[in-house]
Amino acid sequence: MNGSANMAQDSPLSWHGRAVGLMDLDAFFASVEQLDHPQWRGKPVIVGGSPKRHGVVSTASYEARAFGVHSAMPSMVAQRLCPHAIWTRGDHRRYRELSNAVMDIIVNETPLVEQVSIDEAFFDVTPGTYSNESPITICRRIQERVSELGITCSIGLGTNKTVAKIASEREKPRGLTVVLPGTEASFLAPLPVRALSGIGSASERTLLELHIRTLGELARQDPSQMEAIFGVAGPHMVQRAQGREDSRVRAIDEEREVKSVSHERTFAVDLTSAQDVRAAIGHVSELVGMRLRRKGLEGSQVTLKIKLATMRLHTAQRQLEQSTHDERVFGPVACELLDELWVPGTPIRLVGVAMSGFGRRPTQLSLFEDTQEQGEKTDALLEATDKLRQRFGSDALMYGRDLRLKNRMTRE
């Protein structure tokens, strides 16, 4: 993390103004290939066109980058630099699938998500807008959930897109660089002008001829003089170098609505007994139910996900007759799905439950007042439980199954 942030700052009250993050998946295509081909992990992997056909490198793993290989490099050059690399043309359907899973993770935190590419997205987590949590805490949680997919990401966090973008590139892989409000100018000042997105080789050459080498020097320029040289882009260039850019993260569009609400648990000790696994499913279902109610959603499709100790991932789904946000309804269904995925005794590393299908299918009203009254009491009890956990933490109210698993969990 950037030195301007410390543990005392990990509070929403310490963040003033907007909080914008830029999530960048680390060596994305190559990381997915290493995820899907365990025998390639720790080895140089290059995704791109064949060296024999004048291909170009799309992505290189960090092991290949150590030899000087980088994106957009001619494949023939990359082969000379790293002759023992593993080459693959890649699977873009698979990349898109994982990209969508990552974007859903971010969307579960905030609807203000602007996807810039398959492996990059801006997001707005300004305190008090959609959450009262610290923006730093949210970024850490995003990183943890992305890592549970088997890949990693780096995040830059600042008060605008320019700062977030540059910060995301400072420490990779698995980096979290935080530029606290009020420190933007000092963070940007020593960086070379080329660090500013939009300044290409021609603009950089012109700036160097003007003896403007750093963003600090660019920030001190007269906007009108820069306009005479660069046109309308000149003043904007100065404003961004000063750390004062004010463009907004676009609200999520219809295609990127929240499509699922999920939660997962990874275990420090693999689960092998049916009793432990079902207890884990029940525990995770409670957390999903709480998130559904917080977002005002009811789902009609249950998905169970398990990851074995071998890192193989298995999922199963079932459609419910009625939409619900009650874990006592969809939790048992998730447990039933376990029989489709698991051979008892096989070690399980991760358990996840997701609810989707938020079309709010009509729920048939009961003809009996006592049944309707019981439903209202149930909702009131769930709401009271949620408030208790939100105020005092998820451990404030625990069932026997939660206590059974408490010391075996690695993270929220």
N, C-alpha and C positions, 0 to 999 in steps of 0.2 A: 504494500500500500504506500502511496505517496506520503512523504514525511509530514505534510501539512495536516494530516488527519491522525487522530489518536483515539484510544478507547474512550476517553472522556467525551469525544465528539459523537459517539455512537448513540445519539439521542435526537428525536425529531425537533426538540427545542433548540438544539445547537445549529440547526440548518435554517438559514434565512433566505427566502426567495425561492426561485424555481430550482428543481433538481432534475437534471436530464442525464440519462445514462446512454452509453453506446456499447452494445454487446457485440463482440467479434469472436466467432468460433475459431479456435486455434487450428491452423493447417487443416481445414475442415475435410476436404475430400480425402486427403491422405489419412487423416485420423479415422474416418469411417472405414476405409479399407483395412487399417490395422485392427479396428474393432471387429470387423467381419472375418478377418484372416488372422487369428491369434499367432500363427507362426511368423507373421510379418512384424510383430511388435518389437520395438527396439532396433529395427533394421531400416535402412534408407529406402523409402517408398516414393516413387514419382508417378503422379497421375497426369497423363498427357498423351500427345500424339507420338507415333513411332519415330525414333531417330533416323530410321531408314527412309522415311517419307516426308522429311522436312517438317516434322511436327513441332509443337510448342508445349512447354511445360504449363500445365494448369495449376497444380499445387504440388509442393514437395513437403515431405515430413521433416520434422526438425532434425532427424538424423541425416537426411540428405542436405538440408540447409547448411549443416556444419561443413560441407564440402564446397559451399558457394553456390549451390543450386537455388534458383528462385523462380517465382511465377513469371510467365511471359518469356522466359529464356528459350532459345532454340533447343530442341531436344538433342541435337547433335552435340552442342556445347555441354549440356547437362550430362550426357553420357561420358564425355571425356573427363569431366570433373569428378564424376562418381560412377565408374564403370561397373561396380558391383551392385548398383541400385536395382530394386524390384520395380518393374514398369507395369502399369495397368491403364487401360483407357477409361476405366471407371464405370459407375452405374448411377446415372443421374436420377433415375426413379428412386433409388435408395437414398440419395442425398436429399432429394426433395422431401421424402418421408421423414427423415430425421430433422430436417430444417423446420417442417411443420410442427413436429413435437416440441422443438425448442421454442418456437414462437408461441405455442399454446402455454408454455411455462410462463413466459413473460406476460401474456394476456391475462393469465390468472392473477397477476399482481396489479395490472393497470390496463384499462382499455386504450390508453394513449400510447400506441405502438406504431412506429413507422418503419416498416421493413425496407431497407435500402438495397439489399441483395440477398442471395440465398443464405449467406452466412453472417449478415450484419443487420442490426436493427437499433434505432433510437427508441427510448421509452422515457416517459415523464412520470416521476414518482415524487412530485412535490408534496411535502407533508400537508395534510389537511384537505387534499383534493380527493383522493380515493382511499387514502390510508393515513393513519397517524403514526406509523412506524418510521424509524430512521431510514432515510434513503440508503445508507450504508448497509444496514441490516437486510434490506430488501435485495440489494445487489449480491450480498453474500449468499442469500437463500437461492437466488437465481443460479449462481455458480454451482452450488451444491446439487440442485436438481438437474442441471445440465450434465454434471459429472456422473450422475446416476444413470444417464442414458449411455454412458461409456465413452463420451467425448468431453472436451473441456472448452472453456471460453475465457476471454479476457474482457474486462469491463472498465471503461473510463466513466467517471461521474463528476459532473460539474454543474454550472448554472446555465449552460447553453450548449448547443450542438457542436460548435467549434471546439470548445474546451473538452467536451466529452470525447469527441473523435480523436483529438491529439493525445488525450490521456490514455485512451484504450490501446495506443500503440507504444506506450512508454515501457511497459513490462509484460512480456509474453514468454511462454504461455502461462495460463492460469493467473494472470495478473489482475489486481484490483487497484487502480490508481484513482485516488480521490483528490479533487481540487476544491477545497472548501470555499464557500462564498467570501469574496473579498480578497482572495489570493490569486485570481485569474491572471492579472498583469504580471506578477512576479513569476508565476509558473511559465507563462509564454515567453517572457522577455529574452532568455538566453538561447532559445531554440532557433535553428536556421529558418530562413523564410520559406524554404521548400516544405517545411513541416505543415504549412497551412494548405489545406485542401483547396484546389482551384488554382494554385500557383504552379504552372508547368515550367518546362525548361526555358521557354522563351521569356516568360515573365521573370523567372529567376535571373536570367542573364541580364535583363534590363535593370533589375534591382541591384545586382552586384556592380554594374557599371555606375550606378548612382551611389555606390559605397553603402548600400543598405544590405547588411548580411544577416541580421537577426530580426526576430519579430519585435523585440524591444525598440530597435532602430526604426522599424516600419511604423510602430505605434506612435512615434513622435513626429511623423511627417504631417505636413499641411494637406488636408483632404483636397483642397482645390488644386494644389499643384499635382497631386497624384491623379486627379481627374483629368488634368491636361495631358498626362502621359498615358493613362490606362483607360480613359473614358469613364463611364458610369461605374465601372467595377472598382476604380481607384479608391473613392471614399469608403466603400464597403470593406475593402481590403484593410484599410487603416482601422476601421471600427472593430473588425474581427481580431486583428493583431492586439488591440487593446483589451480583448476579452469581453466586449460589450455587445456581441451579436444577440439579436432578440427574436430570431425566427422560432416558430412554435413547432412542437411535435404534432403531426396530424393525428386527429382522433381516428381510432380504428374504424375501418370501413365494414360494409356488410359482410364481405367474404372472410373477414378476420374476427367475426363475433366470437364470443366465448363458446366453443364447441364442446368442451368437456371440463369438468371439475374433478380433480384427482388428488390423491395423496399417496405417498410411498414411504416405506420404512426399510432401511438397510440394517442388517444385524451383524454385530461383531462376532457372534457365534452362530454358525448355521443352524437352522431349525430342521429337525428330523422327525419329530413326533406330530401326529395329526392334531393332538390337543394344542400344541404350541402354535402350529400353523393357523388353525382356526381361530385361536385367540388373537393372533396377529391380524387376521382379516377383519375380525370384529373391531379391534382397536383402530385400524386404518379407516374402516367404514364410518366410525364415529367422527373422525376428523373431516371426512368428506361431507358428511351430513351437516356439520357445523359450517363449512364453507358454502354449501348450497344455500342454507338459510340466510347466511350473511349477504349473499348475492341476490336473494329473492328468486332462486331458481328451483324448478322441479324437473327431474330427469326421468326418462322412461327406458333407458338402456344401461345395463350394468356391465362393466368390464373388469375382469380379474387379471392381474399380471403377476407372474412369479419369475424370479431369476434364480436359476440353480447355482450351486457352487462352481459349476463349470462355466458360468457366465452365459449359458444359453437362456434365452428369453422365451416365455410361453404366455399366450393370452387367450382368453375365451370371453364371449359376450352372450348376454341373454336379454330379450325384450320383455319388459314388464307390461302387465295389462293396464296399469294406471301410472301416471306420473307421481313422483314422490320426492320429498326431501328428508324422509325419515330413515335413518340407518337401520332401524329395527325391521324395516320392510326390505330394503335392498341388501343389507348385510348378510342375512341368511341365504339369499340368492347367490351372492358372491361366494359363500362357503360351498354351495352346491356345485358351482363351476369348478371347484378344486379337483373334483373327481375326474374331470375331463383333461386335466393338465398334469397331474402329479401321481407318481408311484410312491406310496407310503415308504418312508425311510430314506428317500433321496434328499440329500441336503439342499435346503433353500436359503439363499442369501438375501433376497429382497421380496417384499410383498407389496403390491399396489392395487388400489381400487379406484375406478373412475366411473362417473355418471355422465351421460350425454343424452341427446334426444330432448332438447329443451323446447319443443314445439308446444309444450303445455297441452298435451292431450286431455280432453275433457274427463273429469273424474265424476263418476256417477254418484249423485247425492243419495244418502240413505233415506228410506221412508220412515225411519224410526228416530224420534227426537233424542232418545238416550244414546244411540250410536253416534249421532252428530255431536252431542254434548261431550261424549267421550273423546271424540276427535279433537275438539277444541281444548279439552284438558291436556291431551297429549301434546299439542302444539305449544301450550303454555309451559308445560314442563320442559320441553326441548329448549324453548326460548330462555327459561330461567337457567338451565344448565349451561347454555352457550354463554350467557352473560357472566356467569361465575367463572368459567374458564378464560374468557377474554380478559377479565379484570385481574385474576390471580394466577393465570398460566394454565397450560393444558394439564398439569399435574394436580390442580386444585380438587378435582373430582375424578377418582379413579376406581374402576371396577376390578374385580379379582383378576381378570385376564390381563389388565394393564399392569398390575403389580407383578404378575408372573413374568412379564417381558421387560420390565422397566430397566433392568441392568444389562440387557442384551442388545439394546438399540444403540446404533452409532450416531444417529442424527435425527433431527425433526424432519 
